[in-house]
Amino acid sequence: MFLLLICSSLIRYTMMNLAERHQFILSRLQRDQYINVVDLCKELKVSSVTIRKDLKLLEDKSLLFRTHGGATVNNPYTVDRPVNEKEKIQSTEKNKIGIAAAALLNDNDSIVIASGTTVLYFAKNIAPATNLTVVTSALNVALELMREPSIEVIQLGGLLRKSSSSVMGAYAEQVLQDFYFNKLFLGVDGIDLDFGLTTTNAMEAHLNRKMIGASQKTIVLADSTKFGKRGFGKICGLEEIDHIITDKGISEQIVKHLESLGVTVTIV
């Protein structure tokens, strides 16, 4: 009888610890958007096997999404959507990001602008009479900048990707070989702390890598919903970028991680 009571108490204690761990994990996710297995092991003083089992149980209940080395509250896998749909998502935040990005421009800069709805907001916020040379893969960006006589626009050619209103492929990459830019303004579909920057199209990712190679400084424009997500095509690792402009939805943990890699983070 005494042994049964001890066993019963141990079972209740184990179940309580399990529930407490799960509550702790979910609370951390709510606060930080992303959690790392190694950090959880240190904080909860349990093995990585235990944490991974906890994350699997929580994922089975649709309470989180597991990623390589951790978990996130958002579905980490991006899907390709038409540009007119993406433009409506986080529009207020994207406009603020665009304003902050435009403030980084100097007269006589030579810049390259990739595709995406956030970089379109950037183009819309470029101050009139700013003397710039702009090379872009995005048709909507080129059309937006045509209104300014002080901006010289070079539109890359190539295969048209209708969902992003942009071009990609060998022709666009070949033209880039003839230029070198002060700054690249890059939009992305996902930013994963382990995997890096991604987009949903492999050919576009390859063109973006060429843009990075042709630029002195790479500035990423991404609203906070892009963090913890991963697209099909990898653009580059986080160590290859210089600056990220995002909104207040980003977690403090992610900011610290980016800054530890030498990335400047501007929050609007």
N, C-alpha and C positions, 0 to 999 in steps of 0.2 A: 504493500500500500504506500509506504514511504517513498519507495523507488518510483512508483507511478506519479506521485505528486511532484517529485523532482523533475521527471521527464516532461510532465505537463507544463511546469514552470519554464523549463528550458525552451519548449516549443513556443510558448507565448512570448518569451523574451526574443527568440529568433524572428518570429513574425513581426513583433513590434519594431525591431531593428530594420527589417526589410521595408516596412511601411515608412519608417522615418527616413531611410535612405532615398526611397522613391520621392517622398515629399521634398527632401533637400534638393534632389536632382531637378525636379520640376520647378522649384522656386528659383534655382540658379538659372535655369533656361529662360524663365519668364523675365529675369533681370538682364541676362547677358546675351540672349538669343542663341548662343553657342557655348558648349561645354567640352572640355578636353578630358579624355579618360585618365591621363597621367595626373592631372590636377585633382580629379575626383578621388583617385587612389590616395593621394597625400592627405586630402582634407578629411576623408571618411576613414582612413587607416584600414583599408581593405585591399585585396588583390585586384589586379586588372581583370582577372577571370570573373570575379564577383561583379565588378562594375559592368562588364560587357553583358553578363546575364541580366543585370538590372535594366540596362538599356534595351535589350531585346524584349524583355517583358513589357516595358513601357511602350515600345514601338508596336508590339502586338496589340496593345490597347489603343493604338492610334493617338498616343499622347506626345510623341516626338518622332523625329526621323534620324536614324543612325547615319553617320558619315565615317569616313576613314579617320580613326583616332578620336572620335567624339560623337556628338549629337547636336541637332539643331531643332528649333521649333518650326522652321519653314521647310517645305519640300525642297531638297537641295538640287533637284533636277529641273532645269529650265526647259520650256517648250517654245517653239518658234511661233510668234504671233504677228499679224499684220501691223505695220507701223501706225495706222490710224487707231488701232486698239491700244497699243502700248503708250501712245501719246497722252491718253487720258489717265493713265495710272500714275499716281504720285505727282500730278502736274504742278501743284504748288511748290513742292520740294524741288522738282526739276528746274523750275523757273528761278528759284533762289540759287541753286547750284550754277545755273547759267550766268546769273548776275556776278557771282563770285569769280567765275572763270574769266569772264570778260574783263574784270578788273586787273587781271594778270598780264594783259596785253600792253605792249609798248609800240609807239609809232615805228614803222618800217620793219616790224617783225615779219618773218617768213614762217608761216605755220601750216601744219597739215591737220585736217579735221576728218576723223573717221565717221562712221555711220552711227545712227541711234537717235532716239527721241530726246535724250538729255543734251546731246551736242547740238541738236536743233534749237533748243532753248538758249544755248550758249550763243549760237549765231544770231538769234533774234535780239540778244541783249548787247551785241557789239555796238559801241557808241558811234554815232554818225561822224564822218570826217576822220576816222581812224585810218591811217595809211598802212595797209597790210597787203602782203601777197599770200593768198590762201590756195592751197591744193587740197582737194577733197574727193572722197569716193562717194559722197552722199548727194544725190540729185536734189533733195529738198533743201539741203544746206546751200548748195550752189544757187538755187533759185532765190533763196532768202537774201543772199549777199549781193545778188545782182543789182539791188536797189541802190547800193552805195557806190558812187563813182570813184571814191578814194580807195576802194578795195579791188585788187586785181585777183580774179578767180580763175583757177585752172581746174577743170573738171577731168578727173581720171576716166578713162574708157575701159570697157571690158564687158564681161557677162553681167547682165542686170539681175540682181536679186530683188524681186518684187516686194517681198515681205518687209524689207528694210529700206526700200527705195534707194538702193546703192549698187555700185558696181564692184566686181571682184575678178580675180583671175590673172593670167599671165600678162595681159596687156597692161593692166593697172600696175602690176609689180615692176614691169620693165620701165615704165615712165618714172617711177620713184627712184630708179638708179641715177637719174640725172639731177637730183635735188638733195639739198641738206637743209633742215629746218631748225629754227630756234626752239619751237615747241610743238608737241603733238597733243591734241585734245582727243582723248579716246573714250568711247562709250563701250560698256561691256554688258553681258547678260548675267554673269555670275562672278563672285569673288570668294574663293574658298581659301582659307588660311593655309591649308596644306598643298592644294593642287594649283592655286594661282588664279589668274584671270582667264575667263572663258567666254565664248560665244556659242550660239547654237549651230553655226555653220563652219565647217572645217576650212573651206576656201577663204572665207572672210577672216578667220583666225590667222591664216597664213599671210594674208595681205596686211593685217594689223601688225604682225611681227616684223614685216619689211618696213612699215612706218616707224616702228620703234628704233630699228637699226639706222634709219635716216634722220633721226631727231636727236637734238642735244638734250632735251628734257621731255619726259612723258608725264602728262597730267591726266588722270583718270576722273571722269565725271560719272558718279554712280550714286543713286539714292540708296538709302539704308536697306531696302528690301533685297538688294542684289547680294548682300553679304550672306555667306553660308550656302550659296547656291553654286551649282556646277553645270556648265553647258557641255555640248559634245566636243567642240573644238577648243583646245588650249591655246591661248595667246602667248602667255609668258608667266614666269614666276613673280611673286611679289617683290623680290629683290631687284627686279629690272625696272621698276617704276620709281618716280621721284615724288609724286604728289597725288593725293586723292582728295577730291572735294565731295562731300556727302552731307546728309542732313542729320538732325538731332536724334533720329531713331537708332543710330549706331550705338552699340554697347561700349562701355568703358574698357572692357576686356579686349575687344577687337582693336580699339584705338591704341592701347598700350602695346599690343602685339605688332601692329603696323609700325609704330614709332620705334620699337626695338630693332626693326629691320632698316631703319633710316628713312622711312617714308614720312613725308610731311602730310599731316591730316588737317584739313580745314572743314569745320562743321558749321553749317548755315542754319 
